[in-house]
Amino acid sequence: MGEVDINRLREKPFNLNEEDMKWVQVTFGKMTMQEKIGQLFFMVGYKQDEPFLKHIAEEIGIGGLMCRSMAKEEVVATVSTLQKSAQIPLLIAANLEAGGQGITSDGTKVGSNMAVAATGNDELAYELGRICAIEGGSVGANYAFAPVVDIDFNFRNPITNTRTFGSSTERVKTMGAAYVKGCQEQGMAASIKHFPGDGVDERDQHLVTSVNSLTTEEWDHTFGSVYRHLIDEGAKTVMVGHIVLPEYSKLLNPSLRDEDILPASLASELLGGLLRERLGFNGLIITDATTMAGMNIPMPRNELVPRAIENGCDMFLFTKNLEEDVKFMREGLAAGMLSTNRLDEAVLRILGLKASLKLHERENVPVLAKAEQVLRHDSHRETARAIADQSITLVKEEEGVFPIIPERFPRVLLYGIESEANALGYNKTSGLAASFIPLLENEGFSVTLFEPTGVYEGLQGSYTEMKKSYDIIVYLCNLATKSNQTAVRIEWLNPMGINVPNYINSIPTVFISTENPYHLLDVPRVKTYINTYGVNEYTLPLLIEKLMGVSEFVGKSPVDPFCDKWDTKL
């Protein structure tokens, strides 16, 4: 590796000083080939498993580990074991997208990106990044796999959704930059993701190699504009998705046949030609999870492992089989699929990132007592409350329905539409109707939760009985975006859609979506419709205040909730 390349670590975004540079050079100079290979791997931890953690830190010599959300005691123990066992300090990451709860169940759920976007307040995006860094850092994290800077162009995309700042390029750009600033000011690296941009395709890269089908000009003015700005603002890392960008791949490498176009995580023309050269990114590039189908479909595993690094990524996120993937990396180096030059370049960037975070100078073992003073701090919870209050959006309003108070609508029929969010828990909430009912009852409403009776033709009772029994119908729909699903749609109950909104012209009906902002697609004729873009501890009480007219709806939709359909606006 040439001296010129090492000196690039002095430049943005790492900005290393002489002491930092000396640590990188001395550390790099002592490393064996096996130690260099170990640094490429970024593993995942679900629990405090001391033998496994010591093995990956001491014997494999991994460069980093991502924590799934655990109790604070488990996170602190996990990080402590790793950092005490590692020769080179580890990068500790988490999906700190919506608050400290991304790494510990004891952290604050501040709010989704889309909830922040609905407030229209860039300062709250900054606060989200700041709180994620403070709470994550208190339990040992130094790296946020956030912010998501995908643009939600396609309402059918099942994975971007409320994880994005919406469908406006400018809003994604300004709020993404605000998050990065808030996060990195606290000594934590941010990772802008998922390059070259999710939200165009309606498919999920966890399950298929998805496609960003924009022309080069369209991409430059949207995703390209976002990435260029955030790179200029100093984002330290970029996470690369298993998403192809065919028009740019063909522009940069005209010899490519369609069948040879690779996802960005494996595409040298996108990693080198576009991200490094055209956009000028000098930080660390990490793959998205290499366990996803989107990466494994285009190439055999024994090839994609070394080629991900050779073609431009610096770190390899997760393994399908740890010992086998390490072997594939080693064999790829021996066979020439991975060059020593490229390996050295990747390792120097990893060390450069660690030095920029001062991991070689600071105490990297977290202290539980200190974490307890930070997690769910009153000021963090106040930010969570402000985001919930300012984001709840009244999309459609039937004249004369508000305020919804017991004097006007004493008898409520509540339809709960829910499903279990998966283990990744980007927006995980469940059993929401059970929490909502007592809040309504405390205000003086009489609430009946709809229970299907199986009566033929989908009638719970006769039309006349329904009119006599209920003054208002409320739908609480809690279907969260999650990995490994192909759509976020309502599946109505049998027989014959027994819980479909059939009474909108007879009984006032209010539909509340707590997660997905696009449910008007399935209930287009509902006359009163509300989005909350996720749920934190304040959402439901604040929602009831707004329903009752105690406070105003002030959120503005960051996407088109009408899904470009004419009947949704009726």
N, C-alpha and C positions, 0 to 999 in steps of 0.2 A: 504494500500500500504506500503510495507516494506521500511525501511531506505536504504537498499542496492539498491533498484530500483531507489530511488530519487538520490542517489549518482552517478548513471550512467549518469546523466545529466552533471556531471563534465567532462565526457569523450568526445571524438570525436563523432559526429561533433559539439555538442553544446559548449563544453569546458567552462562551466559556472564557474565563480569565486565565492568567498564567498558572495559578494553583490548580484550577480545574484541569487544564490541559496536561499538567505534569502528572496528575492522578491517572488520567486516561492513558497517557503514554506508558507510564510505569506498569499499570495494570495490564494493558494490552501486551506489553513486551514479555510479561511472565506467563502468558496463557499458552497452554498446549492446544493442539488442534481439537482434541476432544472437548476441552473447556469452551473453546469458541463455538463448537456445534451446540453444546448445552445451552449457551446464552440465547440462541435463536428461539428456543421453545418457551411458550407462554401457556402455562397450564391452567386448570380450573379446580377450585376447591369448594366442596359442598358442606364439609364438616371438619372438625378438628380430628385428624387421623395421623397421629404422630409418626408411626413407621413410614407411611406413604410420604408425608411431608419431608421427613429427614432424607428419605431415598432420593426424592426429586431435587432437593436442595444440595445435598452432599455428593451423591453419586452421579446424577445426571448434570447437575450444575445449571439448572434452568435460569432463564433471565427474568421471569416474572410469573405471577399467578393472579388469576381473576377470582375474586370471592363471590359466590352467590350469597344472597342475603341469609344471615344467621343471627342468632342472639349475640349481643355485644361480647359476652364472655367467650363465646366460641371464636369470633373473629379475632379478638385480641390474642387468644391462645394460638390460633392458627398462624397469625402473622409473626408472633413471637418465636414460635418453633422454626419457622422458615428463616427469619432474619438471623437468628442465633446460629443456624446450621450452615448458612451460605457464606462462601468466601467473598463473593462480590454482592453488595446489597441488591435486593430484589425489587423490581417494580411490582407493586400491589395495586390491582385495578378492581373496578366494579362498574356495573351499569348505573352510574350515578346520574340518571336522566331526570328523575322527578323529585329527588331529595335524598337525604341520608339513609332512607329505608332501602335504597338500592344495594347497600352493603350490610346493614344490620336492621333487624326487625324492631330494634329500639330507636331507630332514627326517625326523623320527621319526614312525612310524606308532604312535600311542599305543593306539588301540582304538576300536571303533565305540561309538556311544551305547548300543546294547543290551548290549554287553559291559560297559560301565561300569554299566549298570542291574543286570546280573546279579551284580555284586559287592555291591550294596546299600549302597555307601559313597558318600555325597554328596561327601566330600572328594576322591574321585577324579574326580568330575565337575568340581569346581573346578580341580583340577590339569590336566584336559584343556583347559579354557578358558585357563588360564594358559600352558600349554606352546604351544598354538596361537598365542597372541598373541606370546609371546617369539620363537618360531621364525619365524612369519610376519613379525613386525616386523623381524627381523634382515635380511631380504631386501627390505624396503621396503613390506610390507603395513601398512595401518592400519585395515582393515575386514574382519571375519570374516562371511561369509555362513553364519552358524551362531549359536546351536544350532538344530537341528531340534526343534521342540516339537509336532510332529504326534503323535497318539495312535494306536497301531496296533490299532484296534478290529477291523479286517477282515483275517484272516490271508491272504486272497487278494490283498490289495493288492500289486502287483508293484514298487512304488517306495519305500514307507515302510520297512517291514521292519526290518532292523538299523540303519537310520539313525535310528530313534526310541529313546526311553528306555523303550519298551514300551507296554503297554495300560492301565497304572494312571495315572489323572489326577494323583494326588498325587505319584507318583514323577516323572512328566514335569515337574510344576511345580517340585518341589524341586531336581531335577538340572538342569533348564533354568536355574533361577535361579543355581545354583552355577556353571555354565559362564559365564553372563553376568558374574557377579562376578569370576571368575578372569580372564576376557578383558578386561573394561573397566578393571579395576585396573591393567592394563599399558598403558593409553593406546590401546587398540584398540576400535573400535566393534563391537558385536555386532548381529546381525540375527536376530530371532526369526522363524521361518518354519514352515509356509507358510499364513499367514492366509487364510481362516477355519478352516483345519484339514484336512489330508489324513489318510487312514487309515480313512475310513468307506466310501468307494467302493472297488470292486475294480479300477477303471480308472485309467489313468495320464494325468495332465493334459498330458504331452508329446504325447499322441496324440489326446486328446478333451477337451472341456470336462467335467471330472469334477464329481461332486455330493457335497456334505456334506448328507445327508438328515435330520439330527437336527432334532427340534422345537426351538423357541426355548428351552424349559425345559431340555431335554437339553443343548443347546449351552452355555447359561449355566453349567451345573454341570460341564462338562467343558472344552472348548476355551476357553470364556469365562473360566472360573476360572483357567486357565493364563495366558491373555493378560493378564487383569487383574493377576495377581500379578507377572508379569514386567515389566509397564509400571510398576507401583508400585515395583519394584526398580530401575528406571532404565534398562531396555534402550533404547538410543539409536535403533534403527531396527527396522522391521517389513518383511519381504518378503511380498508378497501374491501368492497363487497364482491360477491360472486355474480356480478352483473355485467353483461356485455354492452358495449357502446359501439355498435357496428359501423356507424358512419365515420366516427373518429378513427377507429381501428383501420378502416380502409383508406382514409385520407393519409394517415401516417405510415401505413404499410400497404401500398397499392397492390402488392403481389398476393395479399391474403385472399383465399377463397372463402366464401361464406361458411363452409363447414370447418374451416380452420380458425375462425375467430374465437378467441378465448375470453372468459370473464376477466375483469380488471385485475383480480387477484393473481392471475397467471399471465397477463398480457404485457409484454415488455414495452410495446409501443404506447400503452396508456400509462404505465408506471414511469417509464423513462421519458418518452417523447412528450406526453401531455402533462403529467403531474410534476415531474422534475424540471423539464426544460421549458415548456410553454408557461406553466404556472409558477415556476421558480421555487418549488418547495424543497427546502434543505433540511427538513426534520426527519423524524422516524416514520416509516410506513409499516403498519401491522396489518396482517390479513384479518378478515372477519373469521368466525369459527370455521376451521378447516374440516369439521365434521359435517358441514352442510352439504346437501346433495348438489347445490349449485356449483361447488368446486370439484366434487368427485365425479360428476357425470362426464365432463369433457376429457378426462385424462386418467390413466391408471394411477393408483395411489403411490406406487414406488417411483413414478416420474414426477407427479405433482409436488411431492414433498421437497425435493431439491430444487425443482424449477421455480417454485414460488419465490425462493430466495434469489436464485440466479436471475430471474426476470425482473427483480426490482423490489420485492418486499424485504424488510429487515427483520421482522419477527413473525413467527408461525404460531397462530392462536389455536390451542387445544390439540389433542391427538386422538386418533381413532383407537390406536393401540400404542402406548407410550414406547415400549422397547422396540417395536417394529418401526415406528416412524423415525426414531433416533437412528436405527439401523439404515433406513432408507436414505436419511440425510447423509450419513457417513459413506454409504455405498455410492450415492450420487456424486459426492465429492471425489471419490476414488475413480469413478467412471467418466468424470469430466462433465456431468450434467450440472454440477455446481463448481464454479471456479474458485480457487483460493483468493483471488483478487476480490471477487464479489462477497465471499464469506468475510474477509477482513473488513470490507467497507460496511457491511451490515453490523458487525460486532463493534466497530468504532462508533457507529451511530447509536447503538444501544448504550455503550459506555458514555457517549456524549449526552444522551438524554438523562442518564442517571447522575452525571456530574452537574448538569444544568439544574437538577432538583436538589443538589447538594447532599445526595444520599451518602457520599463518602465522608461527609462532615457531621451529619446530624445523627441523633439517636433514632434508629428506625424501629425500635421495639416499643409498641404502644403501652400505655399505662391505663388500666381500667378505671381507676379513680378519676383520672383527668377526662377520660371519655364520658363518664357519667355527668360531669359538669357541663358538657357541651351538647350532648345528644338531647334533642327535643327541648332545647333552650327556649325560654318564653319568646324571645325575639324571632326565632325561627318559626315558631307556631303562629306568631302574629303575621308573618309573611304568608304562611299557608292560608290563614284566614282571609287576608286581603286578596289573594289570588282567587280563592273560591268565591268571595263576595263580588269581585269585579269581573269575573269570567262568565257567570251563569247567563245564558243568552235566551231571550224570548224570540224565537224564530217566527212563529205565527201566533196570532191572538184572535180569538173569537170575541166579537164585540159583546160586552156585558158580562163576561165570565168573571173577570177580576173585580173586586177582591174575592178570593175563595175563603169564606169565613163560615163558622158553624151556623150563624144566624141565617145565612142564605142557602148553604148546602150541608145540612147536618149529617146526611147519610152518604157515606163514600163507599163505592165498590172499587177495590184496588186489584188490578191485574199485575202480578209480578212476573217479569220475563227475565230469567237469569240462566247463566251456565257457569260452571267452574272454570276460572282462569287456570292456565297451566303453571308448571313449576317455575318458569322464568319470571312470572309475576310482574311484568312491566307495569300493569295497572290493576293488580289483583285486588278485587273486592268480591265478596260473595255474601249471600244471605241478606241482601240489602232491604228487601221488603220487610223482613223481620225487624230491622232497625227503624224503618220508616213508620210502621204502624203505631208504635207507642208515642212517637213524636206528634203524630196527627191526633191521637187520642188525648194527649196532654193538652192540646189546644181546644178540646171539646167536640171533636168529630167522632161520629160512630163509624167504625171502619169494618167492612167485610172483605176478607181476602178471597178472591175468586178461587174456587176449587172445582175442577172438572167433575161432572157427575156421570158422564158417559151417556147422557140422554141422547137418543137418536136425533139426527138433524142439527146437532150442535146447540140446542136450546137449553139454557140452564133452567129457565122457567118460561112462562108465556110472555109475550111482548107487554101485555097489560100489567103483569106482575112485576116485570123489570121497572116499568115506569112508576109503579106505586112504591117500589121498595127502595129506589136509589135516587138521590138528587144530583149526583155527579159521579162520573167514572174517571179514575186516574190510572194510567199505565205507567209503571216504573220499569224501564227496560235497561238491564245491566249486562250487556254483552260486550265483553272486553276484547280488544285486539290482542292476539297472542300468536306465538310462533306455531308453525305446522298446522295452520288451518288455511283453507282455500277461499273462504268468504266470511264476511261479517254480516249475516242476514238473519232475519227472524224466521224461525221454524214454528209455524202455528200448530196448535194441538189438534189432534183428531178427536172426535169426528168432525170433518168439514170445517176446520179452522174455528173451533169452539170459542177461542179467545180473541178472534179478530175484532177490531172496532166496528161493530155493526150498528151501534146506537148513536152515532155522531149527530144525526139529525133529530134525535128524540130526547137524548140525555146529554147535557154538556160533558164533553170528553177532553181530557188533558193528557197528552203523551209526553213523558219525560224520558229522555235518553241520557243516562249517566256516563256513558262511555263513547259509543260510536256516534259521530255527528250526522251520519247519513241515513238514519232510519226512516226519514220521510219517503224514501224509495219504496218501502213496504207498507207505509200508512199515509199515502199521499193526500187523502181527503180529511185527515184529522185537522181540525180548525185551530187548535191551540197546541203548540209544540215547543219544547224547551230542551236545550243541550247544556250539559255541565262539564263535558270533556274529562271525566274522571271524578273520583270521590276521595276527598281527604276527610279528616274528622269534623270539619266545619261545614261540609257541603250540604248535607241534608237539613240541619237546622236553619242555615241561611236560605236554602231553597223554600222552606216553609214560610219564612218571613216574607219572601218575595211573592209567593202564592197568595198570602193573606194581605198583601198591600202595605206591610210594615216597612219594607224597603223596596227600592226600584231595581228592575232588571237593567244592568248597564253594560253587559258583555256584548261584544260585536263579533259576529261569526268570522273566523279566519279562513273559512272555506265556503264553497257553495253548498249549503245544506239542502238545496232543492234538487241537487243531482242533475241539473240541466234537463229536468222534466217539466212539462207544462202543467200537469195535473197536481204536482206537489204544491203549487202556489195558489191553488183554488181555496 
